[in-house]
Amino acid sequence: GTACGGGTFLGLARALTSATTFDEALELAAAGDAKHADKLVSDIYGEEGCANLGLPGTHTASNFAKLGDMAPGSSCSEKDLARSLLQMVTQQSVLLASAFARHAGCIDRVFFVGGFVDEPNWMARERIAANFRGLGGCAYFLKHSDFLGALGSLRCALKVLEDGDGQ
C-alpha cells in the first residue's frame, strides 16, 4: 500500500478546488486536462528533443510544475488541478507497485485494491492500467476492492489473537 491514495486525493482536492466530496473531485477531474498544470517531458526537451532521446513527450516530468512558471495573476482551472492531482496519485501508486512487482517477479499480475480504485473511480483505474501497461505490467482491479483493506486488517487481528500475542 501507499500513503498517497484516496485520502490524499480528497484532502488535496478540497484544498485546491471547490470540491467537498470525493464524487465532486472526480467530476472536476473528469472535465480537466492535467497538461495545463503538469510539466511534460516535451515541455522540457521539445518534440524534437524527445524524439532524439527516445522519450515520450506526453509523460509527466513534474506534477503541478507549470503552476510555478505561471505569471502573477494567471491561474489554472480547478478542473485541470483536479485532473493533475488524480494523475499524481495514480502515477505514484503505479511507480511503487511496479518497483515491488519487479522485485517479486510478478509484474505481469499486480492487484490494485482500496476505495480509491473502487468501481466508480473509472478514471483512476484507467490511468493506473495505462501507466502500468507502459511499464510492461498488467494491472487487475477486484470487485468490492474497497473492503479488502478491512478484510486484511481483520485477518491480521485474528492471527494475533490465535497466536496468543493479543492481550
C-alpha positions in Angstrom: 0.0 0.0 0.0 0.9 3.6 -0.1 0.0 6.7 1.9 -0.7 8.5 -1.4 -4.2 7.3 -2.3 -7.8 8.2 -1.9 -7.3 10.3 1.3 -4.5 12.3 -0.3 -6.6 12.8 -3.4 -9.7 14.1 -1.5 -7.7 16.1 1.0 -5.7 18.0 -1.7 -8.8 18.3 -3.9 -10.6 20.0 -1.1 -7.6 22.3 -0.6 -7.1 23.1 -4.3 -10.7 23.2 -5.6 -14.2 23.8 -4.6 -14.9 20.1 -4.3 -16.1 19.0 -0.9 -16.8 15.3 -1.7 -14.9 12.5 -3.4 -17.5 12.4 -6.2 -17.3 16.2 -6.7 -13.5 15.9 -7.0 -13.8 13.1 -9.6 -16.4 15.1 -11.5 -14.0 18.0 -11.7 -11.1 15.7 -12.7 -13.2 14.2 -15.5 -13.5 17.6 -17.1 -9.9 18.7 -16.6 -6.7 18.4 -18.5 -3.5 17.7 -16.4 -1.2 19.1 -19.1 -2.3 22.6 -18.1 -0.8 22.1 -14.6 1.8 19.4 -15.1 5.1 19.9 -16.8 5.5 17.3 -19.5 8.8 15.8 -20.9 8.1 17.7 -24.2 7.9 21.0 -22.2 11.5 20.5 -21.2 13.0 18.9 -24.4 10.6 19.9 -27.1 9.2 17.4 -29.5 12.4 17.1 -31.5 14.4 16.6 -28.3 12.1 13.9 -27.1 12.4 12.1 -30.5 16.2 12.3 -30.4 16.2 11.0 -26.8 13.6 8.4 -27.4 11.4 9.8 -24.6 7.6 10.1 -24.9 6.8 13.8 -24.8 3.5 13.1 -23.2 5.0 11.7 -20.0 4.8 13.8 -16.8 8.1 15.3 -15.9 6.8 17.1 -12.8 3.3 17.3 -11.3 1.9 20.8 -10.9 5.2 22.3 -12.1 3.5 24.7 -14.6 2.0 26.5 -11.6 5.4 27.6 -10.6 6.0 29.1 -14.1 2.7 31.0 -14.3 2.8 34.7 -14.5 1.5 36.5 -11.4 -2.3 36.8 -11.6 -2.7 33.9 -14.0 -4.2 30.6 -12.9 -5.1 27.1 -13.8 -8.7 25.9 -13.7 -9.8 23.8 -10.8 -10.8 21.1 -13.2 -7.2 20.9 -14.5 -5.9 20.9 -10.9 -8.2 18.0 -10.0 -7.1 16.0 -13.1 -3.4 16.7 -12.3 -4.0 15.6 -8.7 -5.7 12.4 -9.9 -2.8 11.7 -12.2 -0.2 12.4 -9.5 -1.9 9.9 -7.1 -2.3 7.2 -9.8 1.3 7.7 -11.1 2.7 7.3 -7.6 0.7 4.1 -7.0 2.0 2.7 -10.2 5.6 3.5 -9.6 5.5 2.0 -6.1 3.6 -1.1 -7.3 5.9 -1.6 -10.3 9.0 -1.5 -8.2 7.7 -4.1 -5.8 6.3 -6.2 -8.6 9.6 -6.2 -10.4 11.4 -7.2 -7.2 9.0 -10.0 -6.6 9.0 -11.1 -10.3 5.3 -10.7 -10.8 5.0 -7.5 -12.9 2.5 -9.4 -15.1 -0.1 -9.6 -12.4 -0.5 -6.8 -9.9 -3.7 -6.3 -8.0 -4.8 -2.8 -7.0 -7.3 -2.6 -4.1 -8.8 0.1 -1.9 -11.5 2.7 -2.0 -9.6 4.9 -4.4 -9.7 2.3 -7.2 -13.3 1.0 -6.5 -15.5 0.7 -9.5 -17.0 4.3 -9.5 -13.5 5.8 -10.0 -13.0 4.6 -13.6 -10.5 7.4 -14.2 -8.1 6.1 -11.6 -8.5 2.5 -12.9 -7.9 3.7 -16.5 -4.8 5.7 -15.6 -3.3 3.0 -13.4 -3.9 0.4 -16.1 -2.4 2.6 -18.9 0.6 3.6 -16.8 1.3 0.1 -15.6 1.0 -1.2 -19.2 3.5 1.4 -20.2 5.9 -0.2 -17.7 5.4 -3.7 -19.1 2.9 -4.8 -16.5 -0.7 -5.8 -16.1 -3.0 -4.3 -13.5 -6.0 -6.0 -12.1 -8.9 -4.5 -10.1 -11.1 -6.5 -7.9 -14.8 -6.1 -7.4 -15.6 -4.6 -3.9 -11.9 -3.7 -3.6 -12.7 -1.1 -1.0 -13.4 -3.8 1.5 -10.2 -5.7 1.1 -8.1 -3.5 3.3 -10.6 -4.1 6.1 -10.5 -7.8 5.5 -6.7 -7.8 5.6 -6.8 -6.0 8.9 -9.4 -8.4 10.3 -7.2 -11.4 9.2 -4.2 -9.9 10.9 -6.1 -9.2 14.1 -7.4 -12.7 14.2 -4.0 -14.2 13.6 -2.6 -12.1 16.5 -5.3 -13.5 18.8 -4.8 -17.0 17.5 -1.1 -16.9 18.2 -1.7 -15.6 21.7 0.1 -12.3 21.1 -3.1 -10.3 21.7 -3.9 -9.0 25.2 
